[in-house]
Amino acid sequence: MNANLTRRLKQKKRIVIKIGSSSLQHPNTGKLDFLKMERLVRELCDLRNSGIDVCLVSSGAIAVGRTFMGMENPQSTISRKQACAAVGQARLMMTYQKMFAEYHQTAGQVLMTKNTMIDNVSRKNAQNTFEELFRMGVIPIVNENDTVSTYEIQFGDNDTLSAIVASLVSADLLILLSDIDGFYTDDPHENPDARLIRDVKQIDEKLFHMAKESTGSDVGTGGMATKLNAAKIATKSGADMIIANAKDIRIIHRIFEGDFVGTLFHSNYDEDFYISDFIEETLYL
């Protein structure tokens, strides 16, 4: 990465970081990986100490609840998943609170549904809440409200949710931490000749054609197509977006040093882009 990119990233003042379910769990047991979570918390606290507003979008409530309750089968009814979310969200947030407290940092929970963004009053209230949390030095931890969400009001995946949050809070950078190094010309798990695209200045139909709906994880919901959709939301809202691998959480500070493997989607602000309209037109089916 060049010096211009390093300067570009060091100028960021408000960032949203998304990490998926599979990145926070031991693959063999499905239980929380406390070492990885602790490294994540330390990275976020260090960014906050440097004066950057930080927001974390963290999925995993259903998976955590399912594991804690001893339910091995991920194919459950909606009510069973929502019950698992109720248990898992509390345990996930409790774990985060304890870890953030070790670094004298406060975290706050924000749960959202599509209706939060569609309704003008709810959206403005959410926006005001985020702004107040940032002013107070709190790190918001955002997740979809899986306990009450049904198909009609679900975002469906946290890649999309994180981009919507980035748009809502006027973030200038969105980082998607995933189980893949970035955006590839094809699925690298299936095609060894797939090539990593390091830099994307324009999102077009060719990129969407490359994107795959599948994902290698059975605990998350987002594939490469959802990440590309997230990039569209983020860049049109004025934020850069980076896809990077969550295997080593220290990649977060390496991103700000300009020394990382990943894909950078350049911001392409569109003054005619309204996030509420976009959600109604594309997600509210």
QUIDASUL-V267007 format. One record per pair of residues at least 12 apart in sequence whose C-alpha atoms are under 6 Angstrom apart, sorted by the first residue. I is the first residue (numbers start at 0). GAP is how many residues later the second one is. If there is no record, write none. Layout:
i;gap
I;GAP
I;GAP
This chain:
i;gap
0;257
0;258
5;251
5;252
8;247
9;246
12;39
13;38
13;39
13;157
13;158
14;39
14;156
14;158
14;159
15;39
15;40
15;150
15;158
16;39
16;157
16;158
17;38
17;39
17;40
17;158
17;159
18;39
18;158
19;39
20;38
20;39
20;199
39;209
53;85
54;84
54;85
55;85
56;84
56;85
56;86
56;105
57;85
58;84
60;24
60;27
60;28
61;22
61;23
61;26
63;24
64;19
64;20
64;22
64;23
65;18
81;64
81;65
84;61
84;62
85;61
105;32
106;31
106;32
106;33
107;32
107;33
108;31
108;32
109;32
110;31
110;32
110;33
110;34
111;32
111;33
112;31
112;32
112;40
112;41
113;39
113;40
113;41
116;159
117;158
156;64
156;65
158;68
158;71
159;70
162;67
162;70
162;71
166;70
171;67
172;66
172;67
172;68
173;67
174;66
174;67
175;67
176;67
176;68
176;69
177;67
177;68
178;66
179;65
180;63
180;64
180;81
181;61
181;62
181;80
181;81
182;13
182;14
182;80
183;12
183;13
184;25
185;24
197;65
198;64
198;65
199;65
200;65
210;13
210;14
211;12
211;13
212;12
234;32
234;33
235;32
235;33
235;34
236;32
237;29
237;30
237;31
238;28
239;25
239;26
239;27
240;23
240;24
241;21
241;22
242;19
242;20
243;18
